[in-house]
């Protein structure tokens, strides 16, 4: 009996000791830390205690289904689109040429507009492009201002040899007053390729040896000076802005044009050319 009483007494004392320990604040955190350490030790033991679970630095982890032609999501890889070309002047060396004809700006000053008129057949016509001549008055090589496809390469009795090149986004460049052409219709050209050499024409004889350059977006002539060294996309924006300005400008002297100016499409050809053949009416003149 006494042994049983002694056992009961010892158990009661142990319970009291445990309860007194649990009342202390540091006991429970210590128990949690010991338990966590035990769990981590078990994980390392299960992995074999070595580094085989992680790849070595020299090992390259790859997806065996990835061939390099597709991205990780199974889609074809797409190359980054190259930036658009910038519009260049239609010459090889810009420092060797000077401007002898300016684009006619409807919002320009009277002096600027006067400099942008072409005198032909006793009438003044607004210049729809720019004219460039060599500083020494000599002939020079004319180059493509942008990459594109030749849509016209022929001799015109009034404008001299003419080259027209179609580009992306509805842009077309025009080159008039060439003494010869070195490209053919349908040819694909890179920016800077030679089109021919500057020469004279009957329409703008006062300019002497020169090249007439136009750039158009969907048929609308834009000021080349506004888009030189600008991406080809800027041509559309300039054309839209010019059309808006022209619509807002009130009509002046529509039919009579008392100042003696006429639209470029009103130019009438001379009755005879140097070859003795009748000239056809010109629909586009710069």
C-alpha positions in Angstrom: 0.0 0.0 0.0 2.8 2.4 0.9 4.5 1.6 -2.4 1.3 2.6 -4.3 0.9 5.7 -2.3 4.6 6.6 -3.0 4.1 6.0 -6.8 1.0 8.2 -6.8 2.8 10.9 -4.9 5.8 10.9 -7.3 3.5 11.1 -10.3 1.7 14.0 -8.8 5.0 15.8 -8.2 6.0 15.2 -11.8 2.8 16.7 -13.1 3.3 19.7 -10.8 6.8 20.1 -12.1 5.7 20.0 -15.8 2.9 22.5 -15.1 5.3 24.8 -13.4 7.7 24.6 -16.3 5.0 25.3 -18.9 4.1 28.4 -17.0 7.5 29.8 -17.8 7.6 31.9 -21.0 10.8 30.5 -22.5 9.7 26.9 -22.4 7.3 26.8 -25.3 9.5 28.6 -27.8 12.3 26.4 -26.9 10.2 23.3 -27.5 9.1 24.7 -31.0 12.8 25.3 -32.0 13.8 21.8 -31.0 10.9 20.3 -33.0 11.8 22.4 -36.1 15.4 21.4 -35.8 14.4 17.8 -35.7 12.2 18.2 -38.9 15.1 19.8 -40.8 17.5 17.1 -39.7 15.1 14.4 -41.0 14.8 16.1 -44.4 18.6 16.2 -44.9 18.8 12.6 -43.8 16.2 11.6 -46.4 18.1 13.4 -49.2 21.2 11.3 -48.4 23.2 14.1 -46.9 24.8 15.0 -50.2 24.3 17.8 -52.9 22.8 15.5 -55.6 19.4 17.3 -55.2 20.9 20.5 -56.8 22.5 20.8 -60.2 26.2 21.5 -60.3 27.4 24.8 -61.9 28.7 23.0 -65.0 25.4 21.2 -65.6 22.9 23.0 -67.9 19.3 22.4 -67.2 17.2 22.4 -70.4 13.8 21.4 -71.6 14.3 18.4 -73.9 11.3 19.5 -76.0 12.8 22.9 -76.7 14.6 23.0 -80.0 15.6 26.6 -80.2 13.0 27.4 -82.9 10.2 27.9 -80.4 9.9 29.8 -77.2 9.2 27.9 -73.9 5.5 28.3 -74.5 5.6 26.4 -77.7 5.1 29.4 -80.0 7.4 30.3 -82.9 10.0 32.8 -82.1 9.5 36.2 -83.7 12.5 38.5 -84.5 12.4 42.0 -83.2 11.1 44.4 -86.0 13.9 46.6 -87.3 13.3 50.3 -86.9 11.9 52.2 -89.9 14.3 53.9 -92.3 14.8 57.6 -92.0 14.2 59.7 -95.1 17.5 60.8 -96.7 18.2 63.5 -99.3 18.3 62.1 -102.8 22.0 62.7 -103.2 25.3 60.9 -102.2 27.0 63.8 -100.6 24.6 66.4 -99.0 27.4 68.9 -98.6 27.9 69.1 -102.4 24.4 70.3 -103.2 22.3 73.4 -102.5 18.6 74.0 -102.6 17.4 75.9 -105.7 13.7 75.3 -105.3 11.6 75.1 -102.2 8.3 73.4 -101.4 5.2 75.7 -101.7 3.8 76.1 -98.2 0.2 77.5 -98.2 0.9 78.9 -94.7 4.3 80.4 -95.6 5.1 84.0 -95.8 4.7 85.9 -99.1 8.5 85.9 -99.5 8.7 82.1 -98.9 5.8 81.4 -101.3 7.4 83.5 -104.0 10.6 81.5 -103.7 8.6 78.3 -104.1 7.1 79.2 -107.5 8.1 77.7 -110.8 7.8 79.9 -113.9 6.7 78.0 -117.0 4.8 79.0 -120.1 4.1 82.6 -118.8 2.5 81.2 -115.6 3.7 80.6 -112.0 3.2 77.1 -110.5 3.5 76.1 -106.9 6.5 73.8 -106.3 5.3 70.4 -104.9 8.8 69.3 -104.0 12.4 70.6 -103.6 15.0 71.1 -106.2 18.7 70.4 -105.6 21.7 71.5 -107.7 25.5 71.0 -107.3 27.3 73.9 -105.7 29.5 74.2 -108.8 26.6 73.8 -111.2 27.8 70.4 -112.4 25.8 67.2 -112.8 25.8 64.8 -109.9 24.5 61.3 -108.9 21.0 61.1 -107.7 20.3 58.4 -105.1 17.1 56.7 -103.7 16.0 58.5 -100.5 14.4 55.3 -99.3 14.4 51.6 -100.1 11.5 50.5 -102.3 10.3 49.3 -105.7 10.6 51.2 -108.9 7.2 51.9 -110.4 8.3 54.3 -113.2 11.5 54.8 -115.0 11.1 56.7 -118.3 11.8 59.8 -120.3 9.3 62.6 -120.1 9.4 65.3 -122.8 8.8 68.1 -120.3 10.3 66.8 -117.1 13.3 65.0 -118.4 13.9 61.4 -117.2 11.6 60.5 -114.4 11.9 57.8 -111.7 9.2 57.0 -109.1 9.7 54.5 -106.3 7.0 53.0 -104.1 7.7 52.4 -100.4 5.8 51.0 -97.4 2.7 52.6 -96.0 1.5 54.4 -99.1 4.7 56.5 -99.6 6.0 57.3 -103.1 9.1 59.3 -103.9 9.5 61.1 -107.3 12.7 62.1 -109.0 12.5 64.5 -112.1 14.9 66.3 -114.3 17.4 63.4 -114.7 19.7 63.3 -117.7 19.6 59.5 -117.6 18.3 56.5 -115.6 20.2 53.5 -114.3 17.3 51.5 -112.9 14.4 49.7 -114.5 10.7 49.5 -113.6 10.0 46.7 -111.2 13.5 46.7 -109.6 13.8 46.6 -105.9 16.3 49.2 -104.6 18.1 49.8 -101.3 18.3 53.2 -99.8 21.2 55.1 -101.4 21.3 53.2 -104.7 22.0 55.4 -107.8 19.1 56.2 -110.0 20.9 58.4 -112.5 22.4 61.8 -112.9 20.9 65.2 -112.5 20.1 67.1 -115.7 18.0 69.8 -117.2 14.3 69.9 -118.1 11.9 72.2 -120.0 9.5 72.7 -117.1 12.0 74.4 -114.7 14.7 75.6 -117.0 15.7 78.4 -114.6 17.0 75.8 -112.1 19.7 74.7 -114.6 21.2 71.2 -113.9 19.2 69.9 -111.0 17.1 67.1 -109.6 13.5 67.7 -108.6 12.5 65.6 -105.6 9.0 64.9 -104.3 7.6 62.7 -101.5 4.0 61.9 -101.4 1.6 60.0 -99.1 -1.5 58.6 -100.8 -1.0 61.2 -103.5 -0.5 64.1 -101.1 2.7 66.0 -101.6 4.5 66.8 -98.4 7.3 69.2 -97.7 10.5 67.1 -97.9 12.3 69.4 -95.5 9.8 68.3 -92.8 10.6 64.6 -93.1 14.3 64.5 -93.9 16.1 62.5 -91.2 12.7 61.4 -89.9 11.3 57.8 -89.9 9.1 57.0 -92.9 6.1 56.9 -90.6 6.4 60.7 -90.1 5.4 61.2 -93.8 1.8 60.2 -93.0 1.6 62.5 -90.1 3.0 65.5 -92.1 0.6 64.8 -94.9 -2.4 64.7 -92.6 -1.3 67.9 -91.0 -0.9 69.7 -94.3 -4.3 68.6 -95.5 -5.8 69.9 -92.3 -4.1 73.2 -92.7 -5.2 73.5 -96.4 -8.8 72.8 -95.5 -8.8 75.5 -92.8 -7.2 78.1 -95.1 -9.9 80.1 -96.8 -10.0 79.9 -100.6 -8.3 82.8 -102.4 -8.6 83.8 -106.0 -9.8 80.3 -107.1 -10.4 80.7 -110.8 -8.6 83.8 -112.0 -5.5 83.6 -109.8 -4.9 87.3 -110.2 -1.2 86.9 -109.1 -0.5 84.8 -112.2 -0.2 81.4 -110.4 -1.7 78.2 -111.4 -2.0 74.7 -110.0 0.6 72.2 -111.1 -1.9 70.1 -112.8 -2.9 73.0 -115.1 0.5 72.9 -116.9 0.1 72.5 -120.6 2.9 70.9 -122.7 4.6 72.7 -125.4 3.3 72.0 -128.8 6.6 70.4 -130.1 9.5 68.7 -128.4 13.1 68.4 -129.5 12.3 65.2 -131.4 9.5 66.8 -133.4 6.7 64.8 -131.7 3.6 66.2 -130.0 3.9 66.2 -126.2 1.3 64.6 -124.1 -0.4 66.4 -121.2 1.4 66.0 -117.9 -0.7 65.1 -114.9 1.9 65.4 -112.2 4.5 68.2 -112.3 6.6 69.4 -109.4 
